[in-house]
Amino acid sequence: MRPPPTPTQNSLTSPSSSLFLLFSFLCDCEFQQSRSPTLPIIFEFRRTRSEVLEKGGKNDRSSFSPSLISELSLKDLKAATNGFSTYNIVSEHGDRAPNLVYKGRLDGSNDRQIAVKRFHKTAWPDSRQFIEEARSVGNLRSERLANLIGYCCEGDERLLVAEFMPNGTLAKHLFHWDTKPIKWAMRLRVALYLAQALEYCRSKGRAMYHDLNAYRVLFDKDGNPRLSCFGLMKNSRNGKSYSTNLAFTPPEYLRTGRVTAESVVYSFGTLLLDLLSGKHIPPSHVPFDSLKKFPALDLIRIKNFWTLMDSSLEGHFSKDDAMELVRLASRCLQNEARERPNAKSLVTVLMHLQKETEVPSYVLMSIRDGTQSTKPPLPLTPMGEACFRMDLTSIHEILEKIGYKDDEGIASELSFQMWTNQMQETMNFKQKGDSAFRAKDFATAVDCYTQFIDGGTIVYPSVFARRCLSYLMNDMPQEALADAMKAQMVFPEWPTASYLQAAALFSLGMDSDAQECLNDGTNLEANRNKT
C-alpha cells in the first residue's frame, strides 16, 4: 500500500484536507483489496444484540467472504460432480426437474463439498444478465442462507455453485421422517430463522424470492436451517416463479403472473402451515381430502384449526404458541397483499415464541454434531486420519498409491488362470474399473468392478476397497460398508478394510461403531509394523 500524503499543520486543521486524506486512504484499501482477496477487513460495524438477532446470525457472514465469489469453469464443475452423474443429484424433485441440483467436491479448495444448480438449456439466454444476477446474489452473506460461492457461464451452460448443506431439506424431515418427527421447538426455530433470512435479503435489496417452499429450506452440518440462495434468482427466461402446485401460489400471481415481496410472505404462510401440520396442505383454492374437504384457511376461519395440528406432536407443544402461529399464518395468507405483514414483523412475533433456545439445533434434530468431533483415541496413520476426517480425496490418493500391493499372495491363482479367455475377459473389467477409478469416474468404476466381482473367479480385497470408496463418492454409504466388510472377510488382517468401514459408518452417523473400527485398523497396523 502506498503511504498517504504526509499531513502538514494546515491539513490537520482543514476539514477538506482531512476528508481528502481519509478518502485517499480508503481508496488505497479498496485498491489493495481488489488485488489481494486475503487483505483483512479493517472496518467493522458494531451492532446491538437485537440487531444481530433480527438480521440473522452472529455476523451475517458464513465461512465464505464476498471476495471469494468467482467464475468457475465447466470442466471443474464436471469433475466435481463426476460428469453430472445421476448418482450426484440431490434435488428433491428428481431428474424430471428442469433445473437439477448436484452434490460435488471442488478440487483445490480443501475438498469442499458444494451444491451445483444446472439450469435448463433454455434458461438465461442473456449471459450478461445471468452473470450480473449471480454476482448480486453472491454479495449476500448470512448464516441464515446457503450462500452462493460461484457461477459458471460457458456456451449454453448456466450453473450456480453454493455451500452444500449435508442434512437434507425441511420437506424430507417434515413430510418423510423415518423415526422421529421434528420437535415443536425446532419447528419454531425453523420459522424464525427463515423469517430472519427473508428480512436480511430484504434489507440488502433482494426481497424477491421465487417459489419459497419446504424444499428450499436446508439444514447445515450443525442442524441449523438455512434458506437456499438459488430461489433468489429467476427460474427461467420467461420469469416463471412457481414450479409447485398452483394451489400453493399467491392469489396475485395467479392473476398477474408476477411475484412481489408480499407474494413471498404468502409463501411463508404456507410454510407455517407445513410446520403446524407436518403435511403440505393447500391454504385455499382446492380442498384437502384428509381434512374433511376443507382447505386450511376455512378451518382457521371456523376456528377448527386444531384439526390442522400434526398428530405426532400431541402433548408436546404449547396450545397458546400454536394459536399464535396459526394467527400469523392466517395474516400471511390474506387474499389482499397489502394486508399481509412484512418480514421484519414476522421476526418480531416469532422471536417471542422460541423454546429451548440454549439447545443446539443438531440435538433438537437428533443428528450428528458437525462442529465437534471426539479426538481419535489412538494415533492414526494417514489412511486412518483420512477416514476419520471423511477426506475422500485423500483416501482416493492413498488407494491409488498403494495399488494392489496389499493383495500379494491373496490371489495366487492369477498367473495360471490368465491363460484362459474367460479370465482375460474378466480382467478387462477390472482394468476398465481401474481406469475409471483413476479418472474419478466413480459411477463407471462401480459398474466395472461389479462385473469383475460377479465373475467370481478371483477375489481381490483391494477391488472391494476401491468399489467401497466409489460408493462413498456416490453417496451410497450402506453399499460402501458392505464392501469394506467383504474386504475384511477376504483379508482379516488388512487395516485398510477396517479404516474404510469407519468411513462408511461415519457417513451413516454411527460414530461410536466407526471409532471402534478406527481402533481396530490402528491395532492391525501396529501389529503389522512389529512383524
C-alpha positions as a printed Julia matrix, in Angstrom:
531×3 Matrix{Float64}:
   0.0     0.0     0.0
   1.43    3.37   -0.94
   1.65    5.78    2.09
  -0.89    8.62    2.29
   0.43   12.18    1.84
   2.3    13.49    4.87
  -0.06   15.82    6.78
   1.05   19.36    7.38
  -0.01   21.65   10.23
  -2.63   23.25    7.96
  -4.0    19.9     6.82
  -4.69   18.9    10.42
  -6.95   21.88   10.9
  -8.57   21.89    7.47
 -11.78   19.79    7.2
 -11.48   19.47    3.44
  -7.88   18.26    3.7
  -8.8    15.73    6.38
 -11.6    14.37    4.23
  -9.19   14.13    1.31
  -6.74   12.11    3.42
  -9.48    9.75    4.6
 -10.78    9.33    1.04
  -7.26    8.65   -0.23
  -6.67    6.06    2.5
  -9.94    4.26    1.8
  -9.22    4.23   -1.94
  -5.85    2.65   -1.21
  -7.57   -0.01    0.92
 -10.07   -0.76   -1.82
  -7.33   -0.87   -4.45
  -5.22   -3.28   -2.43
  -8.19   -5.48   -1.56
  -9.08   -5.81   -5.24
  -5.54   -7.07   -5.81
  -5.44   -9.38   -2.8
  -8.63  -11.08   -1.61
  -6.92  -12.02    1.66
  -6.47   -8.41    2.82
  -8.05   -8.23    6.3
 -11.2    -6.2     6.76
 -10.19   -3.0     8.55
 -13.58   -1.58    9.47
 -16.41   -3.48   11.13
 -19.78   -2.05   12.01
 -20.81   -2.74   15.59
 -24.39   -3.72   16.2
 -26.51   -4.41   19.21
 -27.57   -7.94   20.11
 -31.14   -7.31   18.98
 -29.95   -6.11   15.57
 -27.82   -9.22   15.17
 -30.75  -11.48   16.01
 -33.07   -9.66   13.63
 -30.62   -9.7    10.75
 -29.96  -13.4    11.16
 -26.84  -14.88   12.68
 -23.81  -13.8    14.64
 -22.23  -11.61   12.0
 -24.18  -12.2     8.78
 -21.17  -13.89    7.27
 -20.59  -17.53    6.5
 -17.22  -19.19    6.07
 -17.04  -17.63    2.6
 -16.31  -13.93    2.1
 -17.8   -11.95   -0.81
 -14.36  -11.69   -2.39
 -14.41  -15.46   -2.99
 -17.37  -15.32   -5.38
 -15.77  -16.41   -8.59
 -16.45  -17.72  -12.07
 -15.74  -21.45  -12.23
 -15.03  -23.46  -15.33
 -17.41  -26.06  -16.71
 -14.52  -28.52  -16.65
 -14.03  -28.07  -12.91
 -17.73  -28.49  -12.18
 -17.92  -31.62  -14.33
 -15.02  -33.07  -12.37
 -16.64  -32.03   -9.07
 -19.92  -33.8    -9.91
 -18.46  -36.87  -11.65
 -19.63  -35.59  -15.03
 -23.03  -34.51  -13.64
 -23.7   -38.1   -12.7
 -27.27  -39.06  -11.8
 -25.79  -40.5    -8.6
 -24.93  -36.94   -7.56
 -28.41  -35.47   -7.99
 -29.7   -34.14   -4.66
 -32.69  -32.19   -5.97
 -35.76  -33.46   -4.15
 -37.74  -33.26   -7.38
 -35.52  -35.83   -9.11
 -34.24  -35.94  -12.65
 -37.51  -34.68  -14.16
 -36.99  -31.19  -12.77
 -35.93  -28.65  -15.43
 -33.13  -27.3   -13.23
 -31.18  -30.02  -11.42
 -29.06  -29.69   -8.28
 -25.97  -31.87   -7.89
 -23.7   -32.58   -4.97
 -19.98  -32.33   -5.65
 -16.5   -31.78   -4.29
 -14.4   -28.88   -5.52
 -10.75  -29.82   -6.03
  -8.13  -27.37   -4.83
 -10.46  -25.92   -2.18
  -9.8   -28.19    0.79
 -12.02  -30.78   -0.89
 -15.04  -28.61   -0.05
 -18.48  -30.04   -0.71
 -20.64  -27.91   -2.97
 -24.15  -27.83   -4.41
 -24.33  -27.13   -8.15
 -27.56  -25.97   -9.79
 -27.59  -26.61  -13.53
 -30.21  -24.59  -15.37
 -32.16  -25.88  -18.33
 -30.66  -25.07  -21.73
 -33.39  -22.51  -22.49
 -32.86  -20.58  -19.26
 -30.94  -17.33  -19.14
 -30.22  -16.74  -22.84
 -28.6   -13.41  -21.92
 -25.28  -14.41  -20.38
 -24.59  -10.89  -19.15
 -27.86  -10.79  -17.23
 -27.11  -14.17  -15.66
 -23.65  -13.05  -14.52
 -24.99   -9.79  -13.08
 -27.7   -11.65  -11.17
 -25.27  -14.24   -9.86
 -22.82  -11.6    -8.64
 -25.64   -9.67   -6.98
 -26.88  -12.76   -5.12
 -23.27  -13.66   -4.33
 -22.85  -10.41   -2.42
 -25.3   -11.67    0.21
 -23.66  -13.29    3.22
 -25.71  -14.6     6.13
 -25.68  -17.58    8.45
 -29.34  -17.93    7.58
 -28.6   -18.58    3.89
 -26.96  -21.41    1.99
 -24.68  -18.84    0.38
 -23.64  -18.63   -3.26
 -19.9   -19.16   -3.79
 -19.55  -19.18   -7.57
 -21.11  -19.49  -11.0
 -20.33  -20.82  -14.46
 -21.38  -19.31  -17.79
 -19.92  -21.16  -20.79
 -21.78  -21.53  -24.07
 -25.35  -22.55  -23.26
 -24.44  -23.69  -19.76
 -25.66  -21.68  -16.76
 -24.67  -23.03  -13.35
 -24.71  -21.74   -9.8
 -22.47  -23.08   -7.03
 -23.46  -22.81   -3.37
 -22.44  -24.1     0.03
 -23.54  -27.71    0.43
 -25.98  -28.43    3.24
 -25.43  -32.06    4.31
 -28.55  -32.68    6.4
 -31.29  -32.54    3.8
 -34.36  -30.39    3.27
 -37.22  -29.36    5.52
 -39.52  -31.38    3.24
 -37.53  -34.53    3.98
 -37.57  -34.06    7.76
 -41.15  -32.79    7.94
 -43.02  -34.98    5.45
 -40.85  -38.11    5.09
 -39.35  -38.74    8.53
 -38.48  -42.33    9.49
 -38.02  -42.46   13.26
 -38.84  -39.12   14.87
 -40.86  -36.07   13.76
 -39.33  -32.6    14.06
 -39.77  -31.32   17.61
 -42.02  -28.33   18.29
 -39.1   -26.17   19.49
 -37.24  -26.92   16.25
 -40.26  -26.02   14.12
 -40.43  -22.65   15.86
 -36.7   -22.18   15.24
 -37.12  -23.03   11.55
 -39.85  -20.4    11.25
 -37.71  -17.74   12.95
 -34.51  -18.47   11.01
 -36.44  -18.44    7.75
 -38.06  -15.11    8.62
 -34.62  -13.73    9.52
 -33.27  -14.89    6.16
 -36.08  -13.1     4.31
 -35.61   -9.94    6.38
 -31.85   -9.98    5.73
 -32.42  -10.34    1.98
 -34.98   -7.51    2.05
 -32.51   -5.25    3.89
 -29.99   -5.91    1.11
 -32.44   -5.08   -1.67
 -33.28   -8.7    -2.59
 -36.85   -9.03   -1.25
 -37.98  -11.24   -4.14
 -37.76  -14.97   -3.57
 -39.11  -17.38   -6.14
 -41.1   -20.48   -5.21
 -40.48  -20.47   -1.46
 -41.36  -23.93   -0.14
 -40.13  -26.69    2.19
 -37.65  -27.93   -0.44
 -35.85  -24.56   -0.33
 -35.1   -24.83    3.4
 -31.91  -26.8     4.05
 -30.09  -27.96    7.18
 -26.35  -27.34    7.57
 -23.77  -29.5     9.34
 -24.86  -28.12   12.72
 -28.54  -28.81   12.06
 -29.38  -25.13   11.61
 -31.98  -24.32    8.94
 -30.88  -22.14    6.04
 -32.68  -20.71    3.05
 -31.32  -21.78   -0.34
 -29.82  -18.89   -2.31
 -30.99  -20.47   -5.57
 -34.52  -19.11   -5.09
 -33.17  -15.56   -5.16
 -32.71  -15.9    -8.93
 -35.4   -16.43  -11.53
 -36.05  -19.99  -12.67
 -36.09  -19.26  -16.39
 -36.13  -16.61  -19.08
 -39.93  -16.32  -19.07
 -39.84  -15.24  -15.42
 -41.77  -18.26  -14.17
 -41.56  -18.1   -10.41
 -43.56  -21.07   -9.17
 -42.95  -24.68  -10.13
 -45.06  -26.2    -7.36
 -48.79  -26.93   -7.42
 -50.75  -23.76   -8.19
 -52.84  -24.42   -5.07
 -49.89  -23.05   -3.08
 -49.25  -19.92   -5.12
 -50.3   -16.38   -4.05
 -53.62  -15.14   -5.49
 -51.97  -12.16   -7.18
 -49.54  -14.44   -9.0
 -52.45  -16.38  -10.44
 -53.94  -13.07  -11.64
 -50.83  -11.3   -12.97
 -48.06  -13.91  -13.18
 -45.77  -11.64  -11.18
 -44.13  -12.14   -7.8
 -43.81   -9.33   -5.23
 -42.39   -9.03   -1.73
 -45.91   -9.65   -0.42
 -46.1   -12.84   -2.51
 -43.05  -14.12   -0.62
 -44.84  -13.5     2.69
 -47.81  -15.51    1.38
 -45.48  -18.42    0.6
 -44.02  -18.06    4.09
 -47.57  -18.54    5.38
 -47.85  -21.84    3.51
 -44.62  -22.94    5.18
 -46.08  -22.12    8.59
 -48.98  -24.42    7.73
 -46.45  -27.12    6.82
 -44.73  -26.72   10.19
 -48.03  -26.82   12.07
 -49.47  -29.82   10.28
 -46.48  -31.88    9.2
 -48.16  -32.05    5.79
 -48.11  -29.97    2.62
 -51.62  -28.52    2.94
 -53.06  -26.15    0.33
 -54.07  -22.92    2.09
 -57.03  -22.41   -0.25
 -58.13  -22.85   -3.89
 -58.57  -26.64   -3.57
 -59.81  -28.88   -0.73
 -57.57  -31.21    1.2
 -59.31  -34.6     1.31
 -57.98  -35.88    4.62
 -59.23  -32.72    6.36
 -62.93  -33.25    5.68
 -62.57  -31.48    2.33
 -61.83  -28.1     3.96
 -58.85  -26.04    2.83
 -56.64  -24.79    5.65
 -57.94  -21.21    5.67
 -61.52  -22.41    6.04
 -60.51  -24.48    9.05
 -58.91  -21.39   10.57
 -61.98  -19.23    9.88
 -64.38  -21.66   11.55
 -61.95  -21.99   14.48
 -61.42  -25.66   13.84
 -57.7   -25.19   13.34
 -56.8   -27.92   15.85
 -57.61  -30.3    13.02
 -54.54  -28.87   11.29
 -52.07  -29.82   14.03
 -49.6   -32.63   13.45
 -50.9   -35.61   15.44
 -47.31  -36.71   16.17
 -46.87  -33.55   18.29
 -49.8   -34.32   20.59
 -48.95  -33.29   24.15
 -45.59  -31.82   23.12
 -46.47  -28.23   22.25
 -47.99  -25.15   23.83
 -51.54  -24.54   22.64
 -51.09  -20.78   23.15
 -48.0   -20.8    20.94
 -49.78  -22.91   18.33
 -52.69  -20.45   18.26
 -50.24  -17.56   17.83
 -48.58  -19.37   14.92
 -51.97  -20.07   13.35
 -52.89  -16.39   13.61
 -49.58  -15.43   12.0
 -50.14  -17.9     9.16
 -53.64  -16.5     8.64
 -52.25  -12.95    8.36
 -49.63  -14.08    5.85
 -52.28  -15.81    3.74
 -54.59  -12.82    3.36
 -56.06  -12.54   -0.12
 -55.13   -8.85   -0.35
 -51.36   -8.44   -0.48
 -51.37   -5.12    1.41
 -52.94   -6.81    4.46
 -50.03   -9.18    4.97
 -47.22   -8.48    7.49
 -43.7    -7.67    6.35
 -40.66   -9.82    7.08
 -39.49   -7.64    9.96
 -42.77   -8.05   11.84
 -42.59  -11.8    11.25
 -39.23  -11.86   13.03
 -40.63   -9.84   15.95
 -43.55  -12.21   16.52
 -41.51  -15.39   16.11
 -38.71  -14.32   18.44
 -41.18  -14.28   21.35
 -42.27  -17.86   20.61
 -38.86  -19.5    20.78
 -38.41  -22.51   23.08
 -35.31  -24.35   24.29
 -33.12  -21.59   22.92
 -29.97  -22.95   24.6
 -30.31  -26.39   23.0
 -28.23  -26.75   19.79
 -30.13  -27.48   16.6
 -28.32  -30.77   15.99
 -29.66  -32.01   19.36
 -33.22  -30.96   18.54
 -32.86  -32.61   15.13
 -31.22  -35.76   16.55
 -28.37  -35.59   14.06
 -24.6   -35.74   14.33
 -22.89  -32.58   15.51
 -20.86  -31.16   12.63
 -18.79  -28.75   14.73
 -17.39  -31.11   17.33
 -15.65  -34.4    16.92
 -14.01  -36.59   19.51
 -10.26  -36.88   19.24
  -9.3   -40.29   17.94
  -8.18  -42.41   20.91
  -5.04  -43.68   19.16
  -2.54  -42.01   16.8
  -3.73  -42.61   13.25
  -1.85  -43.42   10.09
  -2.5   -41.22    7.03
  -5.19  -43.67    5.85
  -6.83  -43.76    9.27
  -6.69  -39.97    9.54
  -8.26  -39.53    6.09
 -11.11  -41.91    7.01
 -11.59  -40.16   10.36
 -11.9   -36.78    8.61
 -14.0   -38.28    5.79
 -11.44  -36.83    3.37
 -12.47  -38.92    0.38
  -9.96  -37.29   -1.96
  -7.06  -38.29    0.3
  -8.44  -41.82    0.58
  -8.53  -41.98   -3.22
  -4.93  -40.81   -3.47
  -3.76  -43.39   -0.92
  -5.58  -46.28   -2.62
  -4.13  -45.22   -5.97
  -0.64  -45.04   -4.48
  -0.66  -48.49   -2.87
  -2.37  -50.06   -5.9
  -2.7   -53.82   -5.36
   0.39  -54.19   -3.22
  -1.57  -55.47   -0.22
  -3.2   -58.21   -2.32
   0.06  -60.11   -2.88
  -0.49  -63.77   -2.07
  -4.27  -63.34   -1.75
  -4.98  -64.11   -5.44
  -2.25  -66.64   -6.17
  -4.24  -68.32   -8.93
  -3.87  -65.35  -11.23
  -0.8   -66.41  -13.24
  -2.32  -69.76  -14.24
  -5.84  -68.56  -14.96
  -4.68  -65.59  -17.01
  -4.19  -68.09  -19.88
  -7.91  -68.7   -20.25
 -10.08  -66.45  -22.41
 -12.72  -66.27  -19.72
 -10.21  -64.93  -17.22
  -8.87  -62.4   -19.71
 -12.38  -61.05  -20.26
 -12.92  -60.78  -16.51
  -9.6   -58.97  -16.09
 -10.65  -56.46  -18.75
 -13.5   -55.36  -16.49
 -11.01  -54.79  -13.67
  -8.7   -52.77  -15.94
 -11.61  -50.61  -17.1
 -12.63  -50.12  -13.48
  -9.09  -49.08  -12.58
  -9.03  -46.54  -15.42
 -12.36  -45.08  -14.32
 -11.23  -45.02  -10.67
  -8.04  -43.21  -11.66
 -10.09  -40.68  -13.69
 -12.52  -40.19  -10.74
 -15.4   -41.51  -12.82
 -16.76  -43.36   -9.81
 -20.1   -44.4   -11.31
 -18.32  -46.25  -14.13
 -15.84  -47.69  -11.63
 -18.72  -49.19   -9.63
 -20.19  -50.79  -12.78
 -16.88  -52.27  -13.99
 -15.74  -53.53  -10.6
 -19.17  -55.11  -10.09
 -18.83  -57.05  -13.35
 -15.35  -58.15  -12.32
 -16.52  -59.26   -8.85
 -19.56  -61.03  -10.28
 -17.17  -63.09  -12.41
 -16.27  -64.76   -9.12
 -13.01  -66.36  -10.27
 -10.56  -64.23   -8.29
 -11.24  -62.19   -5.18
  -9.24  -59.01   -4.65
  -9.74  -57.21   -1.32
  -8.4   -54.03   -2.95
 -11.15  -54.17   -5.58
 -13.71  -54.22   -2.79
 -11.87  -51.27   -1.23
 -11.95  -49.31   -4.49
 -15.61  -50.04   -5.05
 -16.25  -49.08   -1.42
 -14.75  -45.63   -1.98
 -16.62  -45.29   -5.3
 -19.86  -45.96   -3.42
 -18.94  -43.3    -0.83
 -18.23  -40.83   -3.62
 -21.73  -41.56   -4.96
 -23.27  -41.09   -1.5
 -24.11  -44.78   -1.06
 -22.67  -45.47    2.43
 -24.65  -48.68    3.06
 -23.21  -50.31   -0.05
 -19.76  -48.96    0.88
 -19.97  -50.55    4.33
 -20.87  -53.92    2.8
 -17.81  -53.81    0.52
 -15.47  -52.84    3.36
 -16.77  -55.81    5.37
 -16.28  -58.14    2.38
 -12.68  -56.93    2.05
 -12.12  -57.77    5.71
 -13.62  -61.25    5.24
 -11.14  -61.94    2.43
  -8.18  -60.39    4.27
  -8.89  -60.24    8.05
  -5.5   -58.71    8.89
  -5.83  -55.77    6.45
  -6.03  -52.39    8.27
  -7.45  -50.59    5.21
 -10.64  -52.69    5.4
 -11.24  -51.53    9.0
 -10.49  -47.92    8.13
 -12.95  -47.95    5.23
 -15.6   -49.47    7.48
 -15.06  -46.49    9.78
 -15.53  -44.04    6.89
 -18.78  -45.72    5.86
 -20.04  -45.8     9.45
 -19.25  -42.09    9.9
 -21.32  -41.42    6.76
 -24.2   -43.35    8.31
 -23.95  -41.36   11.56
 -22.79  -44.41   13.57
 -19.88  -42.63   15.24
 -19.2   -44.99   18.14
 -19.0   -48.02   15.82
 -16.79  -46.01   13.47
 -14.39  -45.22   16.33
 -14.12  -48.93   17.14
 -13.21  -49.68   13.53
 -10.55  -46.96   13.64
  -9.1   -48.61   16.74
  -9.13  -51.99   15.02
  -7.35  -50.58   11.98
  -4.75  -48.84   14.14
  -4.05  -52.02   16.12
  -3.75  -54.11   12.95
  -1.35  -51.51   11.53
   0.74  -51.6    14.71
   0.91  -55.4    14.68
   1.93  -55.38   11.02
   4.75  -52.93   11.71
   6.06  -55.09   14.58
   6.47  -58.07   12.27
